[in-house]
Amino acid sequence: QVQLVESGGGVFQPGRSLRLSCAASGFTFSAYFMHWVRQAPGKGLEWVALISYDGSNKYYADSAKGRFTISRDNSKNTLYLQTNSLTVEDTAVYYCARDQESGSGTAHNWFDPWGQGTLVTVSS
Amino acid sequence: QSLLTQPPSVAGAPGQRVTISCTGSSSNIGAGYDVHWYQQLPGTAPKLLIFGNINRPSGVPDRFSGSKSGTSASLAITGLQVEDEADYYCQSYDSTLSGYVFGSGTKVTVL
């Protein structure tokens, strides 16, 4: 069955770097755009980034631009999210999610399925 | 602050009907972008509930229904059940931000 499994979370000091991974299985990974979404403790969902099938196009939320980098390795069926300088505001559960095409354009697409998430805690 | 506004909470007795509103603007829902809904049970990842404003994925009970009009959308749950206690989020796209936006989230409580 379709499965997304995130890893790489933990406790990090402010200013440290981070790379999260999302291992995909049960579908043709290279045929789908992929997203990262995060959720701060007790807060709502926040879209972070989107990457195209082959990684040639990347889109970021304003809060992520210049700070986060989304990438993928289709040979390993794996999605990544990297940042070189964490802040306490980055504390959140990070989810990867598969983009589902509406047929009406990327802006109409939705997220399905989602991984179980990986918790990133940034604290000194 | 989210561009899509939802009531923080709604409550109903088992068997009742509750609705959750998702109010946007001319740069998102009002611009014609589709609205999708997700259910997040306590301690779990979000799960797709409604896509393309009104469509249910296979396996989602027909007690859940979606609608959209103007700059708003709604999720209705009829015949409320205890297992429907969860957080619900709407999602769309915003042309000003050039990115995807989620609603502020609504906690549904079954009395």
gemmi code that builds the backbone of each chain (N, CA, C; Angstrom):
import gemmi

chains = {
    "A": [
        ("GLN", (0.842, -1.179, 0.000), (0.000, 0.000, 0.000), (0.890, 1.247, 0.000)),
        ("VAL", (0.284, 2.371, -0.344), (1.030, 3.629, -0.382), (1.475, 3.992, 1.035)),
        ("GLN", (2.753, 4.303, 1.167), (3.289, 4.636, 2.481), (4.353, 5.714, 2.380)),
        ("LEU", (4.312, 6.629, 3.319), (5.322, 7.673, 3.451), (5.841, 7.635, 4.883)),
        ("VAL", (7.153, 7.544, 5.040), (7.739, 7.441, 6.374), (8.834, 8.491, 6.529)),
        ("GLU", (8.574, 9.456, 7.425), (9.541, 10.517, 7.681), (10.555, 10.078, 8.739)),
        ("SER", (11.738, 10.674, 8.677), (12.766, 10.432, 9.685), (13.688, 11.643, 9.752)),
        ("GLY", (14.519, 11.679, 10.791), (15.491, 12.758, 10.913), (15.180, 13.766, 11.996)),
        ("GLY", (14.008, 13.642, 12.631), (13.648, 14.574, 13.696), (14.451, 14.319, 14.958)),
        ("GLY", (14.297, 15.224, 15.917), (15.001, 15.103, 17.188), (15.098, 16.452, 17.852)),
        ("VAL", (16.029, 16.571, 18.799), (16.250, 17.828, 19.509), (17.515, 18.476, 18.961)),
        ("PHE", (17.401, 19.715, 18.577), (18.504, 20.438, 17.947), (18.682, 21.797, 18.620)),
        ("GLN", (19.905, 22.274, 18.618), (20.174, 23.613, 19.140), (19.909, 24.650, 18.055)),
        ("PRO", (19.520, 25.855, 18.439), (19.357, 26.925, 17.450), (20.636, 27.125, 16.651)),
        ("GLY", (20.468, 27.361, 15.353), (21.605, 27.581, 14.484), (22.160, 26.328, 13.842)),
        ("ARG", (21.743, 25.155, 14.324), (22.235, 23.908, 13.758), (21.525, 23.591, 12.451)),
        ("SER", (22.141, 22.671, 11.700), (21.541, 22.251, 10.439), (20.697, 20.999, 10.641)),
        ("LEU", (19.855, 20.741, 9.646), (18.898, 19.631, 9.760), (18.601, 19.097, 8.369)),
        ("ARG", (18.500, 17.790, 8.245), (17.985, 17.202, 7.020), (16.965, 16.138, 7.381)),
        ("LEU", (15.743, 16.350, 6.936), (14.677, 15.385, 7.128), (14.537, 14.540, 5.869)),
        ("SER", (14.139, 13.301, 6.047), (13.914, 12.399, 4.928), (12.493, 11.869, 4.962)),
        ("CYS", (11.997, 11.505, 3.791), (10.675, 10.895, 3.661), (10.801, 9.758, 2.654)),
        ("ALA", (10.709, 8.538, 3.144), (10.824, 7.365, 2.285), (9.454, 6.972, 1.766)),
        ("ALA", (9.341, 6.871, 0.454), (8.070, 6.552, -0.181), (8.069, 5.114, -0.691)),
        ("SER", (6.908, 4.476, -0.611), (6.767, 3.128, -1.141), (5.317, 2.888, -1.548)),
        ("GLY", (5.118, 1.897, -2.404), (3.768, 1.529, -2.810), (3.214, 2.304, -3.986)),
        ("PHE", (4.005, 3.217, -4.555), (3.569, 3.966, -5.735), (4.802, 4.411, -6.510)),
        ("THR", (4.587, 4.891, -7.732), (5.691, 5.360, -8.570), (6.083, 6.763, -8.134)),
        ("PHE", (7.072, 6.832, -7.252), (7.468, 8.086, -6.613), (7.788, 9.162, -7.641)),
        ("SER", (8.482, 8.798, -8.708), (8.936, 9.775, -9.690), (7.805, 10.376, -10.509)),
        ("ALA", (6.586, 9.871, -10.339), (5.442, 10.374, -11.104), (4.637, 11.427, -10.338)),
        ("TYR", (5.083, 11.761, -9.143), (4.307, 12.669, -8.311), (5.129, 13.858, -7.824)),
        ("PHE", (4.483, 15.036, -7.766), (5.010, 16.149, -6.994), (4.888, 15.753, -5.523)),
        ("MET", (5.711, 16.362, -4.672), (5.686, 16.055, -3.247), (5.779, 17.336, -2.421)),
        ("HIS", (5.123, 17.319, -1.250), (5.080, 18.476, -0.352), (5.718, 18.163, 1.002)),
        ("TRP", (6.126, 19.238, 1.684), (6.393, 19.224, 3.124), (5.406, 20.189, 3.785)),
        ("VAL", (4.823, 19.751, 4.888), (3.900, 20.541, 5.682), (4.336, 20.405, 7.137)),
        ("ARG", (4.235, 21.472, 7.916), (4.616, 21.359, 9.315), (3.503, 21.843, 10.235)),
        ("GLN", (3.592, 21.420, 11.495), (2.580, 21.761, 12.492), (3.271, 21.993, 13.827)),
        ("ALA", (3.322, 23.246, 14.250), (3.905, 23.577, 15.552), (3.022, 22.998, 16.656)),
        ("PRO", (3.587, 22.727, 17.810), (2.822, 22.113, 18.906), (1.556, 22.888, 19.235)),
        ("GLY", (0.423, 22.210, 19.178), (-0.855, 22.829, 19.503), (-1.369, 23.816, 18.477)),
        ("LYS", (-0.708, 23.888, 17.319), (-1.078, 24.858, 16.279), (-1.615, 24.163, 15.038)),
        ("GLY", (-1.937, 24.967, 14.029), (-2.487, 24.442, 12.794), (-1.414, 24.016, 11.807)),
        ("LEU", (-1.878, 23.627, 10.629), (-0.995, 23.147, 9.575), (-0.433, 24.306, 8.768)),
        ("GLU", (0.820, 24.182, 8.379), (1.485, 25.215, 7.573), (2.226, 24.549, 6.415)),
        ("TRP", (1.841, 24.885, 5.199), (2.561, 24.367, 4.023), (3.959, 24.960, 3.985)),
        ("VAL", (4.955, 24.126, 3.660), (6.345, 24.560, 3.661), (6.921, 24.625, 2.245)),
        ("ALA", (6.793, 23.514, 1.502), (7.445, 23.470, 0.198), (6.839, 22.384, -0.680)),
        ("LEU", (7.065, 22.547, -1.998), (6.595, 21.612, -3.023), (7.718, 21.398, -4.025)),
        ("ILE", (7.863, 20.168, -4.500), (8.880, 19.874, -5.511), (8.247, 19.095, -6.647)),
        ("SER", (8.670, 19.366, -7.868), (8.111, 18.707, -9.043), (8.658, 17.292, -9.197)),
        ("TYR", (8.125, 16.578, -10.182), (8.460, 15.172, -10.398), (9.966, 14.892, -10.362)),
        ("ASP", (10.687, 15.723, -11.132), (12.119, 15.462, -11.317), (12.998, 16.401, -10.499)),
        ("GLY", (12.378, 17.219, -9.664), (13.138, 18.136, -8.828), (13.554, 19.418, -9.515)),
        ("SER", (13.114, 19.616, -10.752), (13.553, 20.797, -11.501), (12.828, 22.068, -11.075)),
        ("ASN", (11.669, 21.910, -10.450), (10.913, 23.065, -9.976), (10.611, 22.922, -8.496)),
        ("LYS", (10.852, 24.001, -7.759), (10.641, 24.000, -6.315), (9.896, 25.266, -5.921)),
        ("TYR", (8.983, 25.117, -4.978), (8.155, 26.226, -4.542), (8.167, 26.240, -3.018)),
        ("TYR", (8.229, 27.458, -2.450), (8.345, 27.580, -1.005), (7.346, 28.582, -0.436)),
        ("ALA", (6.905, 28.319, 0.801), (6.171, 29.326, 1.553), (7.128, 30.472, 1.872)),
        ("ASP", (6.573, 31.646, 2.060), (7.419, 32.810, 2.371), (8.299, 32.540, 3.590)),
        ("SER", (7.754, 31.831, 4.579), (8.503, 31.555, 5.811), (9.670, 30.606, 5.579)),
        ("ALA", (9.655, 29.913, 4.444), (10.695, 28.916, 4.161), (11.716, 29.395, 3.132)),
        ("LYS", (11.370, 30.414, 2.383), (12.268, 30.888, 1.331), (13.599, 31.345, 1.909)),
        ("GLY", (14.673, 30.862, 1.329), (16.003, 31.229, 1.780), (16.489, 30.474, 2.996)),
        ("ARG", (15.603, 29.690, 3.606), (15.985, 28.974, 4.825), (15.899, 27.465, 4.667)),
        ("PHE", (14.952, 27.019, 3.882), (14.762, 25.590, 3.676), (15.021, 25.230, 2.220)),
        ("THR", (15.473, 24.006, 2.006), (15.673, 23.484, 0.659), (15.001, 22.128, 0.551)),
        ("ILE", (14.092, 22.008, -0.414), (13.439, 20.734, -0.683), (14.174, 20.061, -1.833)),
        ("SER", (14.327, 18.764, -1.748), (14.998, 18.019, -2.818), (14.474, 16.583, -2.820)),
        ("ARG", (14.857, 15.831, -3.830), (14.414, 14.440, -3.924), (15.442, 13.611, -4.656)),
        ("ASP", (15.424, 12.318, -4.367), (16.269, 11.357, -5.070), (15.343, 10.249, -5.560)),
        ("ASN", (14.954, 10.329, -6.820), (13.996, 9.356, -7.347), (14.575, 7.943, -7.410)),
        ("SER", (15.883, 7.818, -7.459), (16.496, 6.485, -7.476), (16.355, 5.808, -6.113)),
        ("LYS", (16.155, 6.614, -5.075), (15.987, 6.078, -3.721), (14.565, 6.253, -3.205)),
        ("ASN", (13.676, 6.763, -4.043), (12.290, 7.010, -3.635), (12.220, 7.821, -2.338)),
        ("THR", (13.038, 8.857, -2.276), (13.149, 9.616, -1.037), (13.064, 11.116, -1.278)),
        ("LEU", (12.315, 11.779, -0.407), (12.151, 13.231, -0.401), (12.949, 13.787, 0.768)),
        ("TYR", (13.492, 14.995, 0.607), (14.296, 15.608, 1.661), (13.846, 17.038, 1.939)),
        ("LEU", (14.134, 17.487, 3.175), (13.970, 18.898, 3.539), (15.184, 19.276, 4.374)),
        ("GLN", (15.900, 20.311, 3.958), (17.131, 20.699, 4.630), (17.099, 22.171, 5.020)),
        ("THR", (17.669, 22.458, 6.167), (17.884, 23.833, 6.568), (19.250, 23.945, 7.228)),
        ("ASN", (19.897, 25.061, 7.062), (21.241, 25.243, 7.614), (21.266, 26.053, 8.892)),
        ("SER", (20.111, 26.572, 9.311), (20.114, 27.391, 10.508), (18.746, 27.356, 11.178)),
        ("LEU", (18.596, 26.429, 12.098), (17.320, 26.277, 12.780), (17.068, 27.399, 13.788)),
        ("THR", (15.801, 27.749, 13.965), (15.395, 28.676, 15.020), (14.323, 27.987, 15.864)),
        ("VAL", (14.050, 28.552, 17.028), (13.055, 27.934, 17.917), (11.685, 27.896, 17.248)),
        ("GLU", (11.450, 28.836, 16.311), (10.162, 28.865, 15.602), (10.002, 27.696, 14.632)),
        ("ASP", (11.054, 26.957, 14.393), (10.978, 25.788, 13.512), (10.542, 24.532, 14.259)),
        ("THR", (10.341, 24.637, 15.566), (9.860, 23.505, 16.341), (8.473, 23.100, 15.850)),
        ("ALA", (8.355, 21.861, 15.392), (7.099, 21.402, 14.783), (7.206, 19.925, 14.426)),
        ("VAL", (6.049, 19.330, 14.150), (6.020, 18.038, 13.483), (6.052, 18.328, 11.986)),
        ("TYR", (6.961, 17.672, 11.286), (7.102, 17.858, 9.846), (6.529, 16.631, 9.135)),
        ("TYR", (5.567, 16.890, 8.253), (4.919, 15.840, 7.473), (5.336, 15.959, 6.002)),
        ("CYS", (5.548, 14.823, 5.355), (5.606, 14.833, 3.903), (4.250, 14.344, 3.398)),
        ("ALA", (3.864, 14.804, 2.239), (2.572, 14.433, 1.673), (2.692, 14.373, 0.158)),
        ("ARG", (1.988, 13.451, -0.434), (1.976, 13.329, -1.882), (0.984, 14.322, -2.475)),
        ("ASP", (1.383, 14.953, -3.557), (0.495, 15.863, -4.264), (-0.448, 15.060, -5.144)),
        ("GLN", (-1.729, 15.410, -5.104), (-2.723, 14.739, -5.939), (-3.228, 15.694, -6.998)),
        ("GLU", (-3.091, 15.293, -8.245), (-3.466, 16.165, -9.344), (-4.974, 16.261, -9.509)),
        ("SER", (-5.425, 17.512, -9.649), (-6.848, 17.748, -9.875), (-7.196, 17.692, -11.354)),
        ("GLY", (-6.187, 17.884, -12.193), (-6.441, 17.980, -13.623), (-6.757, 19.398, -14.049)),
        ("SER", (-6.821, 20.314, -13.050), (-7.157, 21.709, -13.340), (-5.992, 22.652, -13.074)),
        ("GLY", (-4.833, 22.076, -12.807), (-3.685, 22.907, -12.495), (-3.201, 22.666, -11.084)),
        ("THR", (-1.914, 22.897, -10.877), (-1.277, 22.586, -9.597), (-1.952, 23.283, -8.423)),
        ("ALA", (-2.450, 24.494, -8.637), (-3.047, 25.261, -7.548), (-4.307, 24.611, -7.000)),
        ("HIS", (-4.921, 23.727, -7.773), (-6.157, 23.078, -7.333), (-5.880, 21.737, -6.661)),
        ("ASN", (-4.613, 21.349, -6.575), (-4.279, 20.022, -6.063), (-4.429, 19.926, -4.549)),
        ("TRP", (-4.423, 18.682, -4.092), (-4.545, 18.445, -2.658), (-3.463, 17.473, -2.201)),
        ("PHE", (-3.468, 17.161, -0.890), (-2.404, 16.391, -0.267), (-2.950, 15.019, 0.177)),
        ("ASP", (-2.437, 13.956, -0.407), (-2.897, 12.622, -0.032), (-2.014, 11.547, -0.626)),
        ("PRO", (-1.473, 10.656, 0.199), (-1.614, 10.593, 1.657), (-0.548, 11.429, 2.351)),
        ("TRP", (-0.551, 11.353, 3.678), (0.441, 12.015, 4.510), (1.259, 10.949, 5.239)),
        ("GLY", (2.506, 11.295, 5.565), (3.280, 10.432, 6.425), (2.859, 10.629, 7.869)),
        ("GLN", (3.484, 9.885, 8.767), (3.127, 9.961, 10.185), (3.758, 11.166, 10.877)),
        ("GLY", (4.732, 11.782, 10.215), (5.374, 12.970, 10.755), (6.609, 12.663, 11.585)),
        ("THR", (7.513, 13.638, 11.653), (8.697, 13.535, 12.505), (8.829, 14.843, 13.277)),
        ("LEU", (9.038, 14.736, 14.586), (9.060, 15.910, 15.462), (10.454, 16.520, 15.504)),
        ("VAL", (10.511, 17.804, 15.237), (11.747, 18.570, 15.356), (11.574, 19.563, 16.496)),
        ("THR", (12.437, 19.472, 17.484), (12.414, 20.395, 18.614), (13.701, 21.195, 18.615)),
        ("VAL", (13.576, 22.504, 18.573), (14.744, 23.377, 18.570), (14.795, 24.096, 19.910)),
        ("SER", (15.833, 23.809, 20.659), (15.941, 24.368, 22.008), (17.399, 24.444, 22.430)),
        ("SER", (17.715, 25.504, 23.154), (19.077, 25.656, 23.668), (19.203, 24.983, 25.036)),
    ],
    "B": [
        ("GLN", (-1.291, 34.291, 11.298), (-2.739, 34.275, 11.162), (-3.108, 33.717, 9.788)),
        ("SER", (-4.006, 32.703, 9.800), (-4.357, 32.038, 8.566), (-5.251, 32.906, 7.695)),
        ("LEU", (-5.088, 32.760, 6.368), (-5.935, 33.473, 5.420), (-7.297, 32.813, 5.294)),
        ("LEU", (-7.429, 31.601, 5.766), (-8.693, 30.879, 5.757), (-9.161, 30.759, 7.210)),
        ("THR", (-10.310, 31.361, 7.502), (-10.795, 31.421, 8.873), (-11.826, 30.335, 9.151)),
        ("GLN", (-11.600, 29.590, 10.197), (-12.533, 28.563, 10.650), (-12.905, 28.858, 12.106)),
        ("PRO", (-14.090, 28.427, 12.548), (-14.417, 28.569, 13.976), (-13.501, 27.655, 14.780)),
        ("PRO", (-13.027, 28.121, 15.940), (-12.107, 27.287, 16.733), (-12.719, 25.962, 17.162)),
        ("SER", (-14.017, 25.961, 17.420), (-14.645, 24.732, 17.888), (-16.124, 24.696, 17.523)),
        ("VAL", (-16.613, 23.482, 17.343), (-18.038, 23.229, 17.195), (-18.332, 21.970, 18.003)),
        ("ALA", (-19.566, 21.852, 18.473), (-19.951, 20.695, 19.272), (-21.356, 20.259, 18.924)),
        ("GLY", (-21.599, 18.979, 19.111), (-22.929, 18.450, 18.862), (-23.101, 17.114, 19.541)),
        ("ALA", (-24.351, 16.760, 19.746), (-24.662, 15.470, 20.351), (-24.590, 14.385, 19.286)),
        ("PRO", (-24.413, 13.153, 19.700), (-24.421, 12.064, 18.726), (-25.702, 12.082, 17.903)),
        ("GLY", (-25.526, 11.904, 16.584), (-26.664, 11.905, 15.689), (-27.023, 13.264, 15.123)),
        ("GLN", (-26.502, 14.317, 15.711), (-26.805, 15.654, 15.226), (-25.975, 16.007, 13.994)),
        ("ARG", (-26.303, 17.140, 13.401), (-25.581, 17.670, 12.247), (-24.795, 18.907, 12.678)),
        ("VAL", (-23.523, 18.935, 12.309), (-22.714, 20.122, 12.566), (-22.088, 20.576, 11.255)),
        ("THR", (-21.826, 21.872, 11.183), (-21.148, 22.409, 10.000), (-19.947, 23.238, 10.423)),
        ("ILE", (-18.928, 23.202, 9.592), (-17.697, 23.959, 9.819), (-17.507, 24.883, 8.624)),
        ("SER", (-17.392, 26.163, 8.888), (-17.187, 27.127, 7.805), (-15.701, 27.388, 7.586)),
        ("CYS", (-15.383, 27.785, 6.394), (-14.013, 28.129, 5.998), (-14.133, 29.383, 5.148)),
        ("THR", (-13.780, 30.519, 5.733), (-13.984, 31.800, 5.064), (-12.670, 32.349, 4.544)),
        ("GLY", (-12.630, 32.603, 3.247), (-11.426, 33.112, 2.606), (-11.641, 34.476, 2.004)),
        ("SER", (-11.031, 34.704, 0.853), (-11.108, 36.007, 0.197), (-10.975, 35.838, -1.308)),
        ("SER", (-10.892, 36.970, -1.995), (-10.833, 36.966, -3.450), (-9.512, 36.459, -4.002)),
        ("SER", (-8.531, 36.261, -3.142), (-7.242, 35.765, -3.614), (-7.103, 34.263, -3.417)),
        ("ASN", (-8.078, 33.640, -2.786), (-7.999, 32.194, -2.598), (-9.319, 31.524, -3.006)),
        ("ILE", (-10.197, 31.276, -2.075), (-11.444, 30.584, -2.415), (-12.240, 31.378, -3.449)),
        ("GLY", (-12.320, 32.686, -3.259), (-13.078, 33.535, -4.172), (-12.474, 33.627, -5.557)),
        ("ALA", (-11.221, 33.254, -5.695), (-10.557, 33.268, -6.996), (-10.848, 31.995, -7.785)),
        ("GLY", (-11.583, 31.074, -7.172), (-11.962, 29.857, -7.871), (-11.121, 28.645, -7.543)),
        ("TYR", (-10.173, 28.801, -6.637), (-9.348, 27.645, -6.288), (-10.157, 26.650, -5.464)),
        ("ASP", (-9.924, 25.384, -5.720), (-10.645, 24.334, -5.027), (-10.328, 24.337, -3.532)),
        ("VAL", (-11.303, 23.840, -2.769), (-11.143, 23.696, -1.322), (-11.146, 22.210, -0.980)),
        ("HIS", (-10.241, 21.824, -0.120), (-10.134, 20.438, 0.329), (-10.177, 20.417, 1.851)),
        ("TRP", (-10.619, 19.299, 2.404), (-10.773, 19.178, 3.857), (-10.013, 17.965, 4.374)),
        ("TYR", (-9.444, 18.127, 5.561), (-8.680, 17.064, 6.206), (-9.168, 16.870, 7.636)),
        ("GLN", (-9.137, 15.621, 8.066), (-9.478, 15.255, 9.442), (-8.200, 14.828, 10.149)),
        ("GLN", (-7.973, 15.386, 11.327), (-6.799, 14.986, 12.108), (-7.254, 14.467, 13.463)),
        ("LEU", (-7.254, 13.152, 13.605), (-7.580, 12.537, 14.889), (-6.446, 12.816, 15.870)),
        ("PRO", (-6.742, 12.816, 17.158), (-5.710, 13.141, 18.161), (-4.453, 12.297, 18.004)),
        ("GLY", (-3.309, 12.970, 17.922), (-2.021, 12.297, 17.858), (-1.688, 11.626, 16.541)),
        ("THR", (-2.458, 11.923, 15.498), (-2.205, 11.284, 14.208), (-1.996, 12.329, 13.114)),
        ("ALA", (-1.600, 11.850, 11.936), (-1.409, 12.725, 10.794), (-2.753, 13.091, 10.173)),
        ("PRO", (-2.828, 14.216, 9.490), (-4.056, 14.567, 8.777), (-4.411, 13.516, 7.727)),
        ("LYS", (-5.707, 13.391, 7.488), (-6.215, 12.441, 6.498), (-7.194, 13.193, 5.593)),
        ("LEU", (-7.089, 12.959, 4.292), (-7.975, 13.620, 3.346), (-9.419, 13.197, 3.571)),
        ("LEU", (-10.315, 14.181, 3.633), (-11.733, 13.921, 3.889), (-12.595, 14.302, 2.684)),
        ("ILE", (-12.324, 15.457, 2.092), (-13.058, 15.969, 0.938), (-12.043, 16.596, -0.002)),
        ("PHE", (-12.145, 16.316, -1.304), (-11.293, 16.974, -2.281), (-12.144, 17.611, -3.369)),
        ("GLY", (-11.590, 18.651, -3.979), (-12.325, 19.311, -5.051), (-13.675, 19.835, -4.603)),
        ("ASN", (-13.722, 20.401, -3.434), (-14.910, 21.059, -2.858), (-15.996, 20.111, -2.360)),
        ("ILE", (-16.289, 19.064, -3.118), (-17.476, 18.258, -2.811), (-17.245, 16.750, -2.858)),
        ("ASN", (-16.052, 16.319, -3.235), (-15.833, 14.890, -3.499), (-15.263, 14.146, -2.292)),
        ("ARG", (-15.792, 12.950, -2.056), (-15.285, 12.106, -0.965), (-14.393, 11.014, -1.524)),
        ("PRO", (-13.190, 10.841, -0.940), (-12.366, 9.685, -1.334), (-13.083, 8.398, -0.935)),
        ("SER", (-12.716, 7.316, -1.593), (-13.301, 6.043, -1.218), (-12.956, 5.730, 0.233)),
        ("GLY", (-13.928, 5.230, 0.958), (-13.719, 4.889, 2.362), (-14.191, 5.958, 3.334)),
        ("VAL", (-14.423, 7.160, 2.842), (-14.950, 8.227, 3.709), (-16.466, 8.116, 3.740)),
        ("PRO", (-17.058, 8.025, 4.928), (-18.511, 7.865, 5.025), (-19.267, 9.034, 4.388)),
        ("ASP", (-20.448, 8.745, 3.859), (-21.222, 9.800, 3.208), (-21.861, 10.754, 4.212)),
        ("ARG", (-21.543, 10.556, 5.505), (-21.982, 11.524, 6.524), (-21.233, 12.850, 6.363)),
        ("PHE", (-20.103, 12.782, 5.677), (-19.283, 13.963, 5.458), (-19.589, 14.529, 4.074)),
        ("SER", (-19.844, 15.835, 4.013), (-20.105, 16.466, 2.720), (-19.515, 17.863, 2.697)),
        ("GLY", (-19.119, 18.306, 1.507), (-18.522, 19.609, 1.357), (-19.293, 20.461, 0.370)),
        ("SER", (-19.158, 21.774, 0.541), (-19.775, 22.716, -0.381), (-18.907, 23.959, -0.459)),
        ("LYS", (-19.154, 24.739, -1.512), (-18.371, 25.964, -1.704), (-19.266, 26.994, -2.386)),
        ("SER", (-19.152, 28.235, -1.910), (-19.914, 29.322, -2.529), (-19.183, 30.631, -2.284)),
        ("GLY", (-18.918, 31.342, -3.362), (-18.253, 32.632, -3.228), (-16.882, 32.516, -2.607)),
        ("THR", (-16.679, 33.212, -1.514), (-15.381, 33.208, -0.844), (-15.351, 32.261, 0.355)),
        ("SER", (-16.331, 31.362, 0.444), (-16.393, 30.444, 1.583), (-16.669, 29.014, 1.160)),
        ("ALA", (-16.353, 28.121, 2.061), (-16.654, 26.698, 1.890), (-17.140, 26.160, 3.222)),
        ("SER", (-17.799, 25.016, 3.188), (-18.306, 24.406, 4.412), (-18.151, 22.904, 4.375)),
        ("LEU", (-17.947, 22.356, 5.549), (-17.948, 20.906, 5.739), (-19.094, 20.579, 6.673)),
        ("ALA", (-19.928, 19.638, 6.266), (-21.043, 19.212, 7.111), (-20.830, 17.768, 7.539)),
        ("ILE", (-21.145, 17.519, 8.791), (-21.117, 16.146, 9.307), (-22.520, 15.858, 9.818)),
        ("THR", (-23.189, 14.911, 9.176), (-24.530, 14.528, 9.607), (-24.453, 13.206, 10.363)),
        ("GLY", (-25.363, 13.016, 11.304), (-25.317, 11.797, 12.101), (-24.009, 11.690, 12.857)),
        ("LEU", (-23.674, 12.755, 13.594), (-22.391, 12.854, 14.297), (-22.130, 11.619, 15.156)),
        ("GLN", (-20.894, 11.109, 15.081), (-20.518, 9.938, 15.866), (-19.321, 10.276, 16.753)),
        ("VAL", (-19.162, 9.513, 17.817), (-18.078, 9.752, 18.777), (-16.722, 9.752, 18.076)),
        ("GLU", (-16.576, 8.864, 17.095), (-15.275, 8.762, 16.409), (-14.991, 9.949, 15.484)),
        ("ASP", (-15.949, 10.882, 15.375), (-15.724, 12.081, 14.566), (-15.022, 13.173, 15.353)),
        ("GLU", (-14.809, 12.942, 16.655), (-14.065, 13.933, 17.457), (-12.650, 14.058, 16.921)),
        ("ALA", (-12.322, 15.239, 16.431), (-11.035, 15.453, 15.758), (-10.908, 16.933, 15.418)),
        ("ASP", (-9.751, 17.290, 14.885), (-9.541, 18.615, 14.314), (-9.755, 18.525, 12.808)),
        ("TYR", (-10.388, 19.549, 12.257), (-10.684, 19.579, 10.828), (-10.077, 20.847, 10.219)),
        ("TYR", (-9.431, 20.672, 9.068), (-8.773, 21.784, 8.393), (-9.237, 21.881, 6.942)),
        ("CYS", (-9.519, 23.109, 6.494), (-9.727, 23.329, 5.068), (-8.391, 23.737, 4.455)),
        ("GLN", (-8.291, 23.597, 3.149), (-7.039, 23.923, 2.426), (-7.385, 24.429, 1.034)),
        ("SER", (-6.659, 25.449, 0.600), (-6.834, 25.958, -0.751), (-5.503, 26.548, -1.215)),
        ("TYR", (-5.550, 27.390, -2.211), (-4.354, 28.040, -2.755), (-4.597, 29.542, -2.744)),
        ("ASP", (-3.545, 30.311, -2.495), (-3.679, 31.754, -2.477), (-2.788, 32.381, -3.540)),
        ("SER", (-3.374, 33.187, -4.412), (-2.619, 33.766, -5.521), (-1.688, 34.887, -5.059)),
        ("THR", (-2.020, 35.554, -3.978), (-1.149, 36.618, -3.475), (0.126, 36.025, -2.874)),
        ("LEU", (-0.031, 34.966, -2.117), (1.122, 34.281, -1.520), (1.821, 33.370, -2.511)),
        ("SER", (1.108, 33.006, -3.573), (1.608, 31.982, -4.509), (1.964, 30.711, -3.751)),
        ("GLY", (1.048, 30.282, -2.924), (1.286, 29.073, -2.142), (-0.004, 28.516, -1.575)),
        ("TYR", (0.125, 27.339, -0.996), (-1.025, 26.649, -0.426), (-1.300, 27.177, 0.978)),
        ("VAL", (-2.568, 27.263, 1.319), (-2.953, 27.764, 2.635), (-3.920, 26.795, 3.298)),
        ("PHE", (-3.790, 26.704, 4.608), (-4.698, 25.897, 5.415), (-5.545, 26.814, 6.284)),
        ("GLY", (-6.731, 26.326, 6.617), (-7.556, 27.034, 7.569), (-6.963, 26.949, 8.957)),
        ("SER", (-7.512, 27.735, 9.855), (-7.011, 27.818, 11.222), (-7.348, 26.572, 12.041)),
        ("GLY", (-8.241, 25.750, 11.531), (-8.576, 24.503, 12.200), (-9.779, 24.615, 13.121)),
        ("THR", (-10.591, 23.563, 13.158), (-11.776, 23.499, 14.007), (-11.790, 22.190, 14.776)),
        ("LYS", (-11.955, 22.301, 16.082), (-12.049, 21.093, 16.909), (-13.520, 20.720, 17.055)),
        ("VAL", (-13.845, 19.524, 16.653), (-15.211, 19.009, 16.790), (-15.298, 18.155, 18.043)),
        ("THR", (-16.259, 18.504, 18.903), (-16.495, 17.762, 20.142), (-17.862, 17.109, 20.096)),
        ("VAL", (-17.918, 15.838, 20.433), (-19.194, 15.127, 20.501), (-19.626, 15.089, 21.962)),
        ("LEU", (-20.742, 15.725, 22.237), (-21.201, 15.895, 23.629), (-21.728, 14.607, 24.242)),
    ],
}
model = gemmi.Model(1)
for chain_id, residues in chains.items():
    chain = gemmi.Chain(chain_id)
    for i, (resn, *xyz) in enumerate(residues, 1):
        res = gemmi.Residue()
        res.name, res.seqid = resn, gemmi.SeqId(i, " ")
        for name, pos in zip(("N", "CA", "C"), xyz):
            atom = gemmi.Atom()
            atom.name, atom.element = name, gemmi.Element(name[0])
            atom.pos, atom.b_iso = gemmi.Position(*pos), 0.0
            res.add_atom(atom)
        chain.add_residue(res)
    model.add_chain(chain)
structure = gemmi.Structure()
structure.add_model(model)
structure.setup_entities()
